[in-house]
Amino acid sequence: LDLLLKSSRSEGDPNLTMQPYPVELLLDAVRREHADGPNLDFEIDSHLPNVLADPFQVNLVFENLISNAERYQLEGSPVTVKAAKSADGNFVRFSILDRGRGVAEEDQDRIFERFFRVNENSRRAGLGLWVSREIIRAHHGRIGVESSPDESTEFFFELPLSS
């Protein structure tokens, strides 16, 4: 974990292998990882440009966000994975949506903090979202959450387009 975190913080670290990477390949890896798991729906815009990414690190972000969504979704409802060009056109926005209990407004500003847990009784360390934030920051991307309690939650991250 320390090696991962160090590599996600330093631009020149050889452990972060940035390259132009097709969005379709990133999402194919997600499909393969979850082929036998809970129901995932995909809503992917066609003809998305390549992103500048380390595919291994980005896969860790997908795994963290999807496992959180699966944990909190309403039983039987799918988790939705979306990909589209960002509003400003400089990024591809990846979204993971679940229909569950949501994240309280007062927790949304802190949810990516190290060791923060929405559920204090959780046995988890509270590192998954923080690690995801650090990885996306190392990619010069953006990450966030939008949630309506008892309705839906969207965790999203944006990766820059490759030149």
ABEGO torsion letter per residue (X at the ends): XAAAAAAAABAABAABBBBBBBAAAAAAAAAAAAAABBBBBBBBBBGBBBBBBBAAAAAAAAAAAAAAAAAABBBGBBBBBBBBBBAAGABBBBBBBBBBAEBBAAAAAAAABBGBBABAABABAGAAAAAAAAAAAAAGBBBBBBBBBGABBBBBBBBBBBX
